[in-house]
Amino acid sequence: VRIYQCTALDWHRLQESDGAMTSFSRRSFSALALIAAACAATAQVERPVRLGEKLPPLELDYIKGDKIIAPNGKNITLVEFWATWCKPCLKTIPHLTAIQKRFEDRGLQVIGISDESRDLVDAFVHEMGAKMDYSVAVDVNRKTSNRFRENDSPIPRAFLFNEEGTLIWIGHPADENLERLIDEVTSELQEGS
């Protein structure tokens, strides 16, 4: 299938040219132009959130823990994407649990999101028990995942949002800078209270 771009000037030239378009070809061209316009209008591809942008909606099926609340000036949010088959993801689970416990009273909420089936993740979380002690959810339809990650983005991948809901950090959840940043932001939150 070839796609041709036709400007308004091209259309005007076609109408004025010798061998003017027949009524049928005008209707066909008009129909194709309408279809192309409709496709262009609906082809808005949602790109992943970037630093400095707001926390997108989290459309999730929660398996464990509290539903994440929108930033309200008193909490910060760490969103992490993982999978049961991902060995590096499994290594970060105890670290995320420790971070959640350390900063929970200072307003941190951690959520781990997988795009695997609910049954698979539910069984995994049940087996992990207290070792995975933060909110966990599945995103089977990938609506939330697509708002954060491109298909080729590596996992585990974490996103830290400040108390205003602004994305301030993206990286690996075991990055030593993450914990330091959480400490700084939550300290400022406590000072401001």
C-alpha positions in Angstrom: 0.0 0.0 0.0 1.4 3.4 -0.9 0.4 6.5 0.8 0.5 9.8 -1.0 0.5 13.2 0.5 -1.7 15.7 -1.3 -1.7 19.4 -0.3 -4.6 21.8 -0.9 -2.5 23.3 -3.8 -2.2 19.9 -5.4 -6.0 19.4 -5.1 -6.6 22.8 -6.7 -4.2 22.0 -9.6 -6.0 18.7 -10.2 -9.4 20.4 -10.5 -8.0 23.0 -13.0 -6.0 20.6 -15.1 -7.1 19.4 -18.5 -8.9 16.1 -18.4 -10.7 17.3 -15.2 -11.6 14.7 -12.7 -14.8 12.8 -13.2 -17.6 13.0 -10.7 -16.6 9.4 -9.6 -12.9 10.2 -9.1 -13.8 13.4 -7.2 -16.0 11.4 -4.8 -13.3 8.8 -4.4 -10.6 11.3 -3.8 -12.8 13.2 -1.3 -13.6 9.9 0.5 -9.9 9.0 0.7 -9.1 12.5 2.0 -11.7 12.1 4.7 -10.4 8.7 5.7 -6.8 10.1 5.8 -7.9 13.0 8.0 -9.8 10.7 10.4 -6.7 8.4 10.6 -4.4 11.3 11.3 -6.8 12.5 14.1 -7.0 9.2 15.8 -3.3 8.2 15.4 -2.3 10.1 18.5 0.2 7.8 20.0 0.7 8.2 23.7 4.3 8.7 24.5 5.8 7.7 27.8 6.0 10.3 30.6 9.1 12.4 30.7 11.1 14.1 33.5 9.2 17.2 34.6 5.8 15.8 33.6 2.9 14.8 35.9 2.0 11.4 37.1 -0.3 9.8 34.5 -3.4 7.9 35.6 -2.7 4.5 37.0 -5.4 2.1 35.6 -4.5 -1.1 37.5 -5.8 -4.2 39.1 -4.4 -4.2 42.6 -3.2 -7.5 44.1 -1.5 -6.4 47.3 -1.3 -3.2 49.4 -3.1 0.1 49.2 -4.3 1.7 46.1 -1.8 4.5 45.2 -3.3 7.9 45.8 -2.6 10.9 43.7 0.2 13.2 45.1 -1.4 15.6 47.5 1.6 17.6 48.8 2.2 15.0 51.6 3.3 11.9 49.7 5.7 10.9 46.9 5.3 7.9 44.6 7.8 5.3 43.3 6.3 3.4 40.4 8.3 0.3 39.4 7.8 -2.1 36.4 8.9 -5.7 36.8 8.1 -9.3 35.8 8.1 -12.6 37.6 10.6 -14.0 35.0 13.0 -11.1 35.3 16.0 -12.1 37.5 17.2 -8.5 38.0 13.6 -7.6 39.0 13.5 -10.3 41.6 16.8 -9.0 43.1 15.3 -5.6 43.7 12.2 -6.8 45.6 13.9 -6.9 49.0 15.5 -3.5 48.3 12.1 -1.9 47.4 10.6 -3.5 50.5 13.3 -1.9 52.7 12.8 1.5 51.0 9.1 1.3 51.5 9.5 0.4 55.2 12.2 3.1 55.8 10.2 6.0 54.2 6.6 4.9 54.6 6.1 7.2 57.6 7.6 10.1 55.6 5.0 9.8 52.8 6.6 7.3 50.3 4.2 5.0 48.5 5.8 2.2 46.3 4.0 0.2 43.7 5.3 -2.6 41.6 3.5 -3.1 38.3 3.6 -6.2 36.1 1.9 -6.7 32.7 1.6 -10.5 33.3 -1.6 -12.3 34.1 -3.3 -11.7 37.5 -3.2 -15.3 38.4 0.6 -15.6 37.8 1.4 -12.4 39.7 -1.0 -13.2 42.5 0.6 -16.6 43.1 4.1 -15.0 43.0 3.2 -12.3 45.5 1.5 -14.8 47.8 4.7 -17.0 47.7 6.9 -13.9 48.4 4.8 -12.9 51.4 6.4 -10.2 53.6 9.5 -10.1 51.4 7.5 -8.1 48.9 5.9 -5.7 51.3 4.6 -2.8 49.1 1.7 -2.3 46.7 1.6 -4.6 43.7 -0.7 -4.5 40.7 -1.1 -5.9 37.3 -1.6 -4.0 34.1 -2.8 -6.7 31.7 -4.1 -4.3 29.0 -0.8 -2.3 29.3 -2.6 1.1 29.5 -0.5 2.2 32.4 2.7 0.5 31.2 2.4 2.3 27.8 2.2 5.7 29.7 5.6 5.0 31.3 7.6 2.6 29.1 8.4 2.1 25.4 8.2 -1.6 24.4 12.0 -1.9 24.4 12.5 -0.3 27.8 14.4 -2.5 30.1 13.0 -3.8 33.4 13.2 -3.3 36.2 12.5 0.4 35.7 11.4 2.9 38.3 9.9 6.3 38.2 9.9 8.7 41.2 7.3 11.4 41.5 7.5 14.2 44.0 4.8 15.5 46.3 3.4 17.6 43.4 3.2 14.6 41.1 6.1 15.7 39.0 8.5 13.0 37.6 11.9 13.8 39.1 13.9 10.6 38.5 13.9 7.5 36.1 16.2 4.6 36.5 17.0 1.2 38.0 15.3 0.7 41.4 18.6 -0.5 42.9 20.4 2.8 41.9 22.1 4.2 45.0 21.0 7.7 44.0 17.3 6.7 44.3 17.4 6.2 48.0 19.4 9.4 48.6 16.8 11.4 46.5 13.9 9.8 48.4 15.6 10.8 51.6 16.0 14.4 50.4 12.5 14.8 49.1 10.8 13.2 52.1 13.0 15.3 54.5 11.8 18.4 52.8 8.2 17.2 53.1 8.6 16.7 56.8 10.2 20.1 57.3 7.3 21.7 55.4 4.6 20.1 57.6 
